[in-house]
Amino acid sequence: MRTRYLLIPFFLVLALALASCSGGAGQDEADDGGKLVIYSGRKENLIKPVINAFEEQSGVKVTLLAGGASELANQIIEEQNNPRADVYISNDAGTLGYLALQNVLQSYESEATNAVPDDLKADDGAWVGASIRARVIMYNSDLVTPADLPDSIFDLADPKWKGQFGMTNSASEALTGHVSALRILKGDDFTEQFLRDLKNNDPLLTKSHGEIRKAVGSGEIKLGLVNHYYYHHEKDEGSPVGVIYADQGPDDIGTVLNVAGIAIVKGARNQKAAEAFVEFVLGREAQEIFAGENKEAPVISAVPTVDARPPGTYKQASVPLGQLGKELDQTLAMLEKVGI
């Protein structure tokens, strides 16, 4: 898996940036709680408001390095004997679970983490969910009538949608997490055939959900498989789009959920600040930012969703997110085999 994700130019820039920010600090430098290094697989615009609020409240100076979640996860593994990152933020529970299996994350539990539902965090405290996202189908309401809307993600393999829908490829952790969930729910044979049917249906394949939402909003394609908040952002920009929480029938699997999550890196130089950041992320102010600005669902029930459907108001797929990390390698192999 390491060589699959290794991007040398990116990590050269990463190392130089950290060196310039840290002043060459050694592993034995005292932890004064005044600084923090975060590796974030989330796009900067989705996490920076929370970091800014944390800096203002705590006085901690944060060095943020945002990039591909898989690449940064691989970097944490490579740096395990001399960690540079204190905190890792991922857009998928599978990547967090994979890092936990590599023994590079540090267990942390508190009153705040205990308030997060068990199915949204690691059993051993290695990581905790920060915000919830549902896997939905968004559609262009000018191009698709209500009578023609698909009820299930499996309907995307119907020839009627050939060349008319979009999805991300395996560069997207959201897609790999979704496929891992399908493998758990439906088995490998079914899932591989479904992926082949999707590929044969000529989808628009992209690296990012942003490209998918724009393509649906502009009418380039009719449907897109995305995280729910991409629909809300496109709608807020005035595009004629709707959303489907699929697979809601009594015999259906339900809508697949995942989380953006957070973990403390084992051997973190700035342990106090790392713990303070986890506490802040799970507090009301940060959860309201995730809900309000990002249109995600909070992991704390006391904080309401904004625009998005709250978890519990639709049928959800029964997949323990803690299992996704164990499935990651096999899921990537399947996607590579199929050609997605």
C-alpha atoms as a printed R data frame, in Angstrom:
    type eleno elety resid chain resno       x       y       z
1   ATOM     1    CA   MET     A     1   0.000   0.000   0.000
2   ATOM     2    CA   ARG     A     2   2.825   2.414   0.740
3   ATOM     3    CA   THR     A     3   4.258   2.416  -2.728
4   ATOM     4    CA   ARG     A     4   0.781   2.823  -4.183
5   ATOM     5    CA   TYR     A     5   0.409   6.191  -2.477
6   ATOM     6    CA   LEU     A     6   3.969   7.511  -2.318
7   ATOM     7    CA   LEU     A     7   4.329  10.895  -4.006
8   ATOM     8    CA   ILE     A     8   7.941  12.037  -3.684
9   ATOM     9    CA   PRO     A     9   7.596  15.665  -4.905
10  ATOM    10    CA   PHE     A    10   4.699  16.279  -2.522
11  ATOM    11    CA   PHE     A    11   6.613  14.942   0.456
12  ATOM    12    CA   LEU     A    12   9.733  16.935  -0.432
13  ATOM    13    CA   VAL     A    13   7.639  20.087  -0.221
14  ATOM    14    CA   LEU     A    14   6.032  18.748   2.963
15  ATOM    15    CA   ALA     A    15   9.384  18.144   4.652
16  ATOM    16    CA   LEU     A    16  10.722  21.563   3.700
17  ATOM    17    CA   ALA     A    17   7.580  23.260   4.958
18  ATOM    18    CA   LEU     A    18   7.751  21.485   8.298
19  ATOM    19    CA   ALA     A    19  11.437  22.214   8.691
20  ATOM    20    CA   SER     A    20  10.840  25.918   8.128
21  ATOM    21    CA   CYS     A    21   7.917  25.983  10.566
22  ATOM    22    CA   SER     A    22   9.505  23.908  13.321
23  ATOM    23    CA   GLY     A    23  12.953  25.462  13.291
24  ATOM    24    CA   GLY     A    24  14.424  21.958  13.394
25  ATOM    25    CA   ALA     A    25  12.888  21.094  16.741
26  ATOM    26    CA   GLY     A    26  14.026  17.773  18.165
27  ATOM    27    CA   GLN     A    27  11.926  14.895  19.424
28  ATOM    28    CA   ASP     A    28  12.908  15.658  23.017
29  ATOM    29    CA   GLU     A    29  11.733  19.288  22.874
30  ATOM    30    CA   ALA     A    30   9.534  20.219  25.832
31  ATOM    31    CA   ASP     A    31   5.799  20.202  25.222
32  ATOM    32    CA   ASP     A    32   4.593  23.630  26.315
33  ATOM    33    CA   GLY     A    33   1.157  23.263  24.747
34  ATOM    34    CA   GLY     A    34   1.689  26.338  22.600
35  ATOM    35    CA   LYS     A    35   1.999  24.814  19.135
36  ATOM    36    CA   LEU     A    36   0.511  22.037  17.080
37  ATOM    37    CA   VAL     A    37   1.260  20.350  13.742
38  ATOM    38    CA   ILE     A    38  -1.765  18.976  11.884
39  ATOM    39    CA   TYR     A    39  -1.761  16.766   8.808
40  ATOM    40    CA   SER     A    40  -5.184  17.078   7.195
41  ATOM    41    CA   GLY     A    41  -6.598  14.926   4.428
42  ATOM    42    CA   ARG     A    42  -9.612  17.242   4.395
43  ATOM    43    CA   LYS     A    43  -9.613  20.178   2.030
44  ATOM    44    CA   GLU     A    44  -8.294  23.274   3.740
45  ATOM    45    CA   ASN     A    45 -11.518  25.253   3.338
46  ATOM    46    CA   LEU     A    46 -13.454  22.548   5.213
47  ATOM    47    CA   ILE     A    47 -11.178  22.485   8.274
48  ATOM    48    CA   LYS     A    48  -9.513  25.920   8.407
49  ATOM    49    CA   PRO     A    49 -12.469  27.689  10.092
50  ATOM    50    CA   VAL     A    50 -12.272  25.191  12.959
51  ATOM    51    CA   ILE     A    51  -8.500  25.614  13.239
52  ATOM    52    CA   ASN     A    52  -8.829  29.403  13.233
53  ATOM    53    CA   ALA     A    53 -11.391  29.239  16.025
54  ATOM    54    CA   PHE     A    54  -9.154  26.875  18.018
55  ATOM    55    CA   GLU     A    55  -6.142  29.175  17.663
56  ATOM    56    CA   GLU     A    56  -8.175  32.167  18.795
57  ATOM    57    CA   GLN     A    57  -9.601  30.379  21.811
58  ATOM    58    CA   SER     A    58  -6.474  28.501  22.922
59  ATOM    59    CA   GLY     A    59  -3.573  30.690  21.832
60  ATOM    60    CA   VAL     A    60  -1.967  27.617  20.255
61  ATOM    61    CA   LYS     A    61  -0.135  28.233  16.967
62  ATOM    62    CA   VAL     A    62  -1.163  25.624  14.414
63  ATOM    63    CA   THR     A    63   0.923  24.518  11.437
64  ATOM    64    CA   LEU     A    64  -1.512  22.975   8.948
65  ATOM    65    CA   LEU     A    65  -0.418  20.739   6.085
66  ATOM    66    CA   ALA     A    66  -3.387  19.784   3.920
67  ATOM    67    CA   GLY     A    67  -3.122  17.239   1.126
68  ATOM    68    CA   GLY     A    68  -4.301  13.834   0.017
69  ATOM    69    CA   ALA     A    69  -5.516  11.797   2.982
70  ATOM    70    CA   SER     A    70  -3.845   8.608   1.772
71  ATOM    71    CA   GLU     A    71  -0.559  10.324   1.011
72  ATOM    72    CA   LEU     A    72  -0.459  11.963   4.411
73  ATOM    73    CA   ALA     A    73  -1.376   8.689   6.108
74  ATOM    74    CA   ASN     A    74   1.512   7.045   4.305
75  ATOM    75    CA   GLN     A    75   3.789   9.855   5.453
76  ATOM    76    CA   ILE     A    76   2.808   9.259   9.085
77  ATOM    77    CA   ILE     A    77   3.802   5.613   8.673
78  ATOM    78    CA   GLU     A    78   7.134   6.615   7.128
79  ATOM    79    CA   GLU     A    79   7.786   9.089   9.962
80  ATOM    80    CA   GLN     A    80   6.775   6.805  12.839
81  ATOM    81    CA   ASN     A    81  10.270   6.730  14.344
82  ATOM    82    CA   ASN     A    82  10.412  10.528  14.364
83  ATOM    83    CA   PRO     A    83   6.866  11.889  14.087
84  ATOM    84    CA   ARG     A    84   6.397  15.373  12.682
85  ATOM    85    CA   ALA     A    85   2.597  15.468  12.900
86  ATOM    86    CA   ASP     A    86   0.767  15.712  16.215
87  ATOM    87    CA   VAL     A    87  -2.744  15.268  14.820
88  ATOM    88    CA   TYR     A    88  -4.101  13.581  11.721
89  ATOM    89    CA   ILE     A    89  -7.467  14.522  10.238
90  ATOM    90    CA   SER     A    90  -9.014  12.182   7.685
91  ATOM    91    CA   ASN     A    91 -12.113  12.382   5.510
92  ATOM    92    CA   ASP     A    92 -12.792   8.667   5.973
93  ATOM    93    CA   ALA     A    93 -12.876   6.150   8.817
94  ATOM    94    CA   GLY     A    94 -11.111   3.527   6.697
95  ATOM    95    CA   THR     A    95  -7.858   5.485   6.476
96  ATOM    96    CA   LEU     A    96  -7.951   6.137  10.212
97  ATOM    97    CA   GLY     A    97  -8.581   2.467  10.870
98  ATOM    98    CA   TYR     A    98  -5.708   1.477   8.615
99  ATOM    99    CA   LEU     A    99  -3.327   3.765  10.540
100 ATOM   100    CA   ALA     A   100  -4.556   2.279  13.810
101 ATOM   101    CA   LEU     A   101  -3.680  -1.179  12.501
102 ATOM   102    CA   GLN     A   102  -0.185   0.112  11.703
103 ATOM   103    CA   ASN     A   103   0.153   1.124  15.373
104 ATOM   104    CA   VAL     A   104   0.952   4.763  14.610
105 ATOM   105    CA   LEU     A   105  -2.002   6.327  16.434
106 ATOM   106    CA   GLN     A   106  -2.281   7.014  20.140
107 ATOM   107    CA   SER     A   107  -5.382   6.103  22.110
108 ATOM   108    CA   TYR     A   108  -7.147   9.043  23.700
109 ATOM   109    CA   GLU     A   109 -10.404   8.959  25.639
110 ATOM   110    CA   SER     A   110 -12.174  11.665  27.592
111 ATOM   111    CA   GLU     A   111 -15.649  12.862  28.513
112 ATOM   112    CA   ALA     A   112 -15.867  14.489  25.072
113 ATOM   113    CA   THR     A   113 -14.904  11.375  23.130
114 ATOM   114    CA   ASN     A   114 -17.194   9.260  25.305
115 ATOM   115    CA   ALA     A   115 -20.104  11.452  24.166
116 ATOM   116    CA   VAL     A   116 -19.583  10.354  20.545
117 ATOM   117    CA   PRO     A   117 -21.665   7.273  19.619
118 ATOM   118    CA   ASP     A   118 -19.711   4.025  19.636
119 ATOM   119    CA   ASP     A   119 -20.325   3.349  15.950
120 ATOM   120    CA   LEU     A   120 -18.576   6.625  15.042
121 ATOM   121    CA   LYS     A   121 -15.222   5.954  16.704
122 ATOM   122    CA   ALA     A   122 -12.582   3.290  17.285
123 ATOM   123    CA   ASP     A   123 -13.206   0.770  20.045
124 ATOM   124    CA   ASP     A   124  -9.763   1.434  21.539
125 ATOM   125    CA   GLY     A   125  -9.855   5.216  21.329
126 ATOM   126    CA   ALA     A   126  -7.332   5.384  18.472
127 ATOM   127    CA   TRP     A   127  -9.568   7.781  16.509
128 ATOM   128    CA   VAL     A   128 -12.900   9.506  16.829
129 ATOM   129    CA   GLY     A   129 -15.388  10.829  14.306
130 ATOM   130    CA   ALA     A   130 -15.570  14.599  13.931
131 ATOM   131    CA   SER     A   131 -18.480  14.950  11.485
132 ATOM   132    CA   ILE     A   132 -20.855  12.668   9.608
133 ATOM   133    CA   ARG     A   133 -21.489  12.447   5.884
134 ATOM   134    CA   ALA     A   134 -24.049  10.387   3.986
135 ATOM   135    CA   ARG     A   135 -23.426   8.878   0.560
136 ATOM   136    CA   VAL     A   136 -26.213  10.184  -1.653
137 ATOM   137    CA   ILE     A   137 -27.207  10.564  -5.298
138 ATOM   138    CA   MET     A   138 -27.585  14.168  -6.399
139 ATOM   139    CA   TYR     A   139 -29.405  14.918  -9.625
140 ATOM   140    CA   ASN     A   140 -30.149  17.752 -12.001
141 ATOM   141    CA   SER     A   141 -33.840  18.488 -11.482
142 ATOM   142    CA   ASP     A   142 -34.146  20.082 -14.931
143 ATOM   143    CA   LEU     A   143 -33.032  16.857 -16.582
144 ATOM   144    CA   VAL     A   144 -34.561  14.093 -14.437
145 ATOM   145    CA   THR     A   145 -38.260  13.825 -13.617
146 ATOM   146    CA   PRO     A   146 -39.360  12.541 -10.185
147 ATOM   147    CA   ALA     A   147 -40.801   9.413 -11.825
148 ATOM   148    CA   ASP     A   148 -37.420   8.533 -13.335
149 ATOM   149    CA   LEU     A   149 -35.319   8.965 -10.203
150 ATOM   150    CA   PRO     A   150 -33.340   5.902  -9.051
151 ATOM   151    CA   ASP     A   151 -34.242   4.375  -5.701
152 ATOM   152    CA   SER     A   152 -30.931   2.606  -5.139
153 ATOM   153    CA   ILE     A   153 -27.252   3.144  -5.850
154 ATOM   154    CA   PHE     A   154 -27.416  -0.198  -7.640
155 ATOM   155    CA   ASP     A   155 -29.758   1.414 -10.175
156 ATOM   156    CA   LEU     A   156 -26.768   3.379 -11.475
157 ATOM   157    CA   ALA     A   157 -25.730   0.205 -13.294
158 ATOM   158    CA   ASP     A   158 -28.974   0.304 -15.321
159 ATOM   159    CA   PRO     A   159 -28.216   0.984 -19.026
160 ATOM   160    CA   LYS     A   160 -30.739   3.862 -18.942
161 ATOM   161    CA   TRP     A   161 -28.079   5.878 -17.081
162 ATOM   162    CA   LYS     A   162 -25.215   4.967 -19.420
163 ATOM   163    CA   GLY     A   163 -22.939   7.984 -19.738
164 ATOM   164    CA   GLN     A   164 -25.322  10.060 -17.616
165 ATOM   165    CA   PHE     A   165 -23.832   9.798 -14.124
166 ATOM   166    CA   GLY     A   166 -20.591  10.575 -12.346
167 ATOM   167    CA   MET     A   167 -18.568   9.150  -9.485
168 ATOM   168    CA   THR     A   168 -15.094   9.522  -8.047
169 ATOM   169    CA   ASN     A   169 -12.362   6.981  -8.642
170 ATOM   170    CA   SER     A   170 -10.152   5.235  -6.085
171 ATOM   171    CA   ALA     A   171  -8.250   8.479  -5.435
172 ATOM   172    CA   SER     A   172 -11.251   9.411  -3.281
173 ATOM   173    CA   GLU     A   173 -11.264   7.908   0.214
174 ATOM   174    CA   ALA     A   174 -15.035   8.426   0.310
175 ATOM   175    CA   LEU     A   175 -15.386   6.059  -2.640
176 ATOM   176    CA   THR     A   176 -13.053   3.440  -1.149
177 ATOM   177    CA   GLY     A   177 -14.919   3.619   2.145
178 ATOM   178    CA   HIS     A   178 -18.217   3.188   0.324
179 ATOM   179    CA   VAL     A   179 -16.933   0.148  -1.567
180 ATOM   180    CA   SER     A   180 -15.570  -1.370   1.648
181 ATOM   181    CA   ALA     A   181 -19.027  -0.953   3.179
182 ATOM   182    CA   LEU     A   182 -20.624  -2.665   0.184
183 ATOM   183    CA   ARG     A   183 -18.168  -5.555   0.468
184 ATOM   184    CA   ILE     A   184 -19.140  -5.985   4.126
185 ATOM   185    CA   LEU     A   185 -22.862  -5.770   3.364
186 ATOM   186    CA   LYS     A   186 -23.105  -7.627   0.051
187 ATOM   187    CA   GLY     A   187 -19.934  -9.713  -0.253
188 ATOM   188    CA   ASP     A   188 -17.008  -9.538  -2.655
189 ATOM   189    CA   ASP     A   189 -18.577 -11.325  -5.626
190 ATOM   190    CA   PHE     A   190 -21.630  -9.071  -5.688
191 ATOM   191    CA   THR     A   191 -19.606  -5.894  -5.134
192 ATOM   192    CA   GLU     A   192 -17.045  -6.662  -7.822
193 ATOM   193    CA   GLN     A   193 -19.765  -7.388 -10.371
194 ATOM   194    CA   PHE     A   194 -21.575  -4.184  -9.421
195 ATOM   195    CA   LEU     A   195 -18.372  -2.189  -9.920
196 ATOM   196    CA   ARG     A   196 -17.844  -3.803 -13.307
197 ATOM   197    CA   ASP     A   197 -21.412  -2.937 -14.283
198 ATOM   198    CA   LEU     A   198 -20.823   0.651 -13.187
199 ATOM   199    CA   LYS     A   199 -17.599   0.879 -15.172
200 ATOM   200    CA   ASN     A   200 -19.306  -0.580 -18.257
201 ATOM   201    CA   ASN     A   201 -22.031   2.055 -17.906
202 ATOM   202    CA   ASP     A   202 -19.518   4.734 -18.901
203 ATOM   203    CA   PRO     A   203 -19.572   7.038 -15.860
204 ATOM   204    CA   LEU     A   204 -17.764  10.352 -15.610
205 ATOM   205    CA   LEU     A   205 -14.855   9.330 -13.352
206 ATOM   206    CA   THR     A   206 -13.095  12.099 -11.426
207 ATOM   207    CA   LYS     A   207 -10.706  12.464  -8.511
208 ATOM   208    CA   SER     A   208 -12.932  14.856  -6.580
209 ATOM   209    CA   HIS     A   209 -16.572  15.274  -5.632
210 ATOM   210    CA   GLY     A   210 -16.334  18.950  -6.488
211 ATOM   211    CA   GLU     A   211 -16.022  18.052 -10.155
212 ATOM   212    CA   ILE     A   212 -19.039  15.762  -9.888
213 ATOM   213    CA   ARG     A   213 -21.273  18.357  -8.252
214 ATOM   214    CA   LYS     A   214 -20.348  20.969 -10.850
215 ATOM   215    CA   ALA     A   215 -21.052  18.525 -13.680
216 ATOM   216    CA   VAL     A   216 -24.498  17.727 -12.256
217 ATOM   217    CA   GLY     A   217 -25.268  21.356 -11.538
218 ATOM   218    CA   SER     A   218 -24.339  22.452 -15.064
219 ATOM   219    CA   GLY     A   219 -26.235  19.601 -16.712
220 ATOM   220    CA   GLU     A   220 -23.159  17.884 -18.117
221 ATOM   221    CA   ILE     A   221 -24.459  14.727 -16.424
222 ATOM   222    CA   LYS     A   222 -27.798  13.913 -14.817
223 ATOM   223    CA   LEU     A   223 -26.716  12.091 -11.633
224 ATOM   224    CA   GLY     A   224 -23.730  12.021  -9.288
225 ATOM   225    CA   LEU     A   225 -22.709   9.770  -6.389
226 ATOM   226    CA   VAL     A   226 -21.362  12.134  -3.722
227 ATOM   227    CA   ASN     A   227 -21.220  12.970  -0.027
228 ATOM   228    CA   HIS     A   228 -24.425  14.779   0.906
229 ATOM   229    CA   TYR     A   229 -22.930  18.201   1.573
230 ATOM   230    CA   TYR     A   230 -21.791  18.596  -2.035
231 ATOM   231    CA   TYR     A   231 -25.442  18.675  -2.991
232 ATOM   232    CA   HIS     A   232 -26.127  21.440  -0.473
233 ATOM   233    CA   HIS     A   233 -23.183  23.537  -1.657
234 ATOM   234    CA   GLU     A   234 -24.304  23.231  -5.287
235 ATOM   235    CA   LYS     A   235 -27.887  24.076  -4.361
236 ATOM   236    CA   ASP     A   236 -26.704  27.132  -2.411
237 ATOM   237    CA   GLU     A   237 -24.995  28.335  -5.592
238 ATOM   238    CA   GLY     A   238 -28.366  28.334  -7.342
239 ATOM   239    CA   SER     A   239 -28.082  25.178  -9.433
240 ATOM   240    CA   PRO     A   240 -31.217  23.098 -10.183
241 ATOM   241    CA   VAL     A   241 -30.294  20.053  -8.099
242 ATOM   242    CA   GLY     A   242 -32.047  17.547  -5.851
243 ATOM   243    CA   VAL     A   243 -30.855  14.719  -3.622
244 ATOM   244    CA   ILE     A   244 -31.744  11.064  -3.054
245 ATOM   245    CA   TYR     A   245 -31.027   9.185   0.167
246 ATOM   246    CA   ALA     A   246 -31.056   5.829  -1.573
247 ATOM   247    CA   ASP     A   247 -31.861   2.228  -0.620
248 ATOM   248    CA   GLN     A   248 -34.624   3.034   1.838
249 ATOM   249    CA   GLY     A   249 -36.920   0.070   1.170
250 ATOM   250    CA   PRO     A   250 -37.564  -2.640   3.785
251 ATOM   251    CA   ASP     A   251 -35.175  -5.065   2.077
252 ATOM   252    CA   ASP     A   252 -32.613  -2.425   1.050
253 ATOM   253    CA   ILE     A   253 -29.237  -1.848   2.692
254 ATOM   254    CA   GLY     A   254 -29.900   1.771   3.673
255 ATOM   255    CA   THR     A   255 -27.773   4.835   3.017
256 ATOM   256    CA   VAL     A   256 -24.069   4.313   3.679
257 ATOM   257    CA   LEU     A   257 -22.510   6.721   6.198
258 ATOM   258    CA   ASN     A   258 -18.906   7.615   6.897
259 ATOM   259    CA   VAL     A   259 -17.137  10.177   9.070
260 ATOM   260    CA   ALA     A   260 -14.398  12.710   8.878
261 ATOM   261    CA   GLY     A   261 -12.294  11.861  11.901
262 ATOM   262    CA   ILE     A   262  -9.368  12.884  14.037
263 ATOM   263    CA   ALA     A   263  -6.526  11.052  15.773
264 ATOM   264    CA   ILE     A   264  -3.448  11.857  17.828
265 ATOM   265    CA   VAL     A   265  -0.238  10.542  16.281
266 ATOM   266    CA   LYS     A   266   1.755   8.190  18.486
267 ATOM   267    CA   GLY     A   267   4.825  10.014  19.815
268 ATOM   268    CA   ALA     A   268   3.315  13.451  19.154
269 ATOM   269    CA   ARG     A   269   5.700  16.201  20.210
270 ATOM   270    CA   ASN     A   270   2.863  18.494  21.258
271 ATOM   271    CA   GLN     A   271   0.660  16.120  23.217
272 ATOM   272    CA   LYS     A   272  -1.105  18.736  25.348
273 ATOM   273    CA   ALA     A   273  -2.110  20.811  22.349
274 ATOM   274    CA   ALA     A   274  -3.167  17.695  20.446
275 ATOM   275    CA   GLU     A   275  -5.510  16.646  23.240
276 ATOM   276    CA   ALA     A   276  -6.857  20.197  23.509
277 ATOM   277    CA   PHE     A   277  -7.586  20.200  19.771
278 ATOM   278    CA   VAL     A   278  -9.506  16.910  19.949
279 ATOM   279    CA   GLU     A   279 -11.557  18.356  22.797
280 ATOM   280    CA   PHE     A   280 -12.249  21.504  20.778
281 ATOM   281    CA   VAL     A   281 -13.274  19.595  17.645
282 ATOM   282    CA   LEU     A   282 -15.844  17.670  19.688
283 ATOM   283    CA   GLY     A   283 -17.141  20.815  21.373
284 ATOM   284    CA   ARG     A   284 -20.178  22.837  20.398
285 ATOM   285    CA   GLU     A   285 -18.375  25.644  18.553
286 ATOM   286    CA   ALA     A   286 -16.535  23.340  16.143
287 ATOM   287    CA   GLN     A   287 -19.539  21.064  15.677
288 ATOM   288    CA   GLU     A   288 -21.656  24.079  14.733
289 ATOM   289    CA   ILE     A   289 -19.046  25.077  12.140
290 ATOM   290    CA   PHE     A   290 -19.147  21.592  10.596
291 ATOM   291    CA   ALA     A   291 -22.950  21.728  10.544
292 ATOM   292    CA   GLY     A   292 -23.402  25.332   9.441
293 ATOM   293    CA   GLU     A   293 -20.547  26.111   7.059
294 ATOM   294    CA   ASN     A   294 -19.846  22.595   5.760
295 ATOM   295    CA   LYS     A   295 -23.438  21.261   5.855
296 ATOM   296    CA   GLU     A   296 -22.203  18.067   7.526
297 ATOM   297    CA   ALA     A   297 -23.977  16.285  10.367
298 ATOM   298    CA   PRO     A   298 -22.459  16.733  13.844
299 ATOM   299    CA   VAL     A   299 -21.318  13.721  15.848
300 ATOM   300    CA   ILE     A   300 -22.718  15.328  19.005
301 ATOM   301    CA   SER     A   301 -26.490  14.945  19.205
302 ATOM   302    CA   ALA     A   302 -26.947  18.242  21.066
303 ATOM   303    CA   VAL     A   303 -25.840  20.156  17.951
304 ATOM   304    CA   PRO     A   304 -28.486  20.261  15.190
305 ATOM   305    CA   THR     A   305 -27.825  19.773  11.502
306 ATOM   306    CA   VAL     A   306 -28.253  22.724   9.128
307 ATOM   307    CA   ASP     A   307 -30.091  21.911   5.879
308 ATOM   308    CA   ALA     A   308 -28.819  18.304   5.849
309 ATOM   309    CA   ARG     A   309 -31.076  15.480   6.986
310 ATOM   310    CA   PRO     A   310 -30.215  14.463  10.553
311 ATOM   311    CA   PRO     A   311 -29.001  10.889  11.073
312 ATOM   312    CA   GLY     A   312 -31.875   8.778  12.318
313 ATOM   313    CA   THR     A   313 -34.406  10.345   9.937
314 ATOM   314    CA   TYR     A   314 -33.531   7.858   7.188
315 ATOM   315    CA   LYS     A   315 -32.513   4.217   7.010
316 ATOM   316    CA   GLN     A   316 -28.761   3.823   7.490
317 ATOM   317    CA   ALA     A   317 -26.576   0.950   6.366
318 ATOM   318    CA   SER     A   318 -25.475  -1.218   9.265
319 ATOM   319    CA   VAL     A   319 -21.703  -1.047   8.861
320 ATOM   320    CA   PRO     A   320 -19.352  -0.659  11.855
321 ATOM   321    CA   LEU     A   321 -16.971   2.071  10.697
322 ATOM   322    CA   GLY     A   322 -14.212   0.494  12.765
323 ATOM   323    CA   GLN     A   323 -14.114  -2.373  10.252
324 ATOM   324    CA   LEU     A   324 -13.323  -0.222   7.226
325 ATOM   325    CA   GLY     A   325  -9.592  -0.017   7.916
326 ATOM   326    CA   LYS     A   326  -9.263  -3.798   7.811
327 ATOM   327    CA   GLU     A   327 -10.855  -3.845   4.366
328 ATOM   328    CA   LEU     A   328  -8.867  -1.037   2.757
329 ATOM   329    CA   ASP     A   329  -6.153  -3.035   1.002
330 ATOM   330    CA   GLN     A   330  -8.620  -5.529  -0.478
331 ATOM   331    CA   THR     A   331 -10.941  -2.724  -1.558
332 ATOM   332    CA   LEU     A   332  -8.126  -0.898  -3.354
333 ATOM   333    CA   ALA     A   333  -7.105  -4.152  -5.039
334 ATOM   334    CA   MET     A   334 -10.673  -4.687  -6.232
335 ATOM   335    CA   LEU     A   335 -10.972  -1.156  -7.595
336 ATOM   336    CA   GLU     A   336  -7.671  -1.533  -9.387
337 ATOM   337    CA   LYS     A   337  -8.744  -4.884 -10.808
338 ATOM   338    CA   VAL     A   338 -12.007  -3.434 -12.108
339 ATOM   339    CA   GLY     A   339 -10.301  -0.325 -13.455
340 ATOM   340    CA   ILE     A   340 -11.950   2.382 -11.359
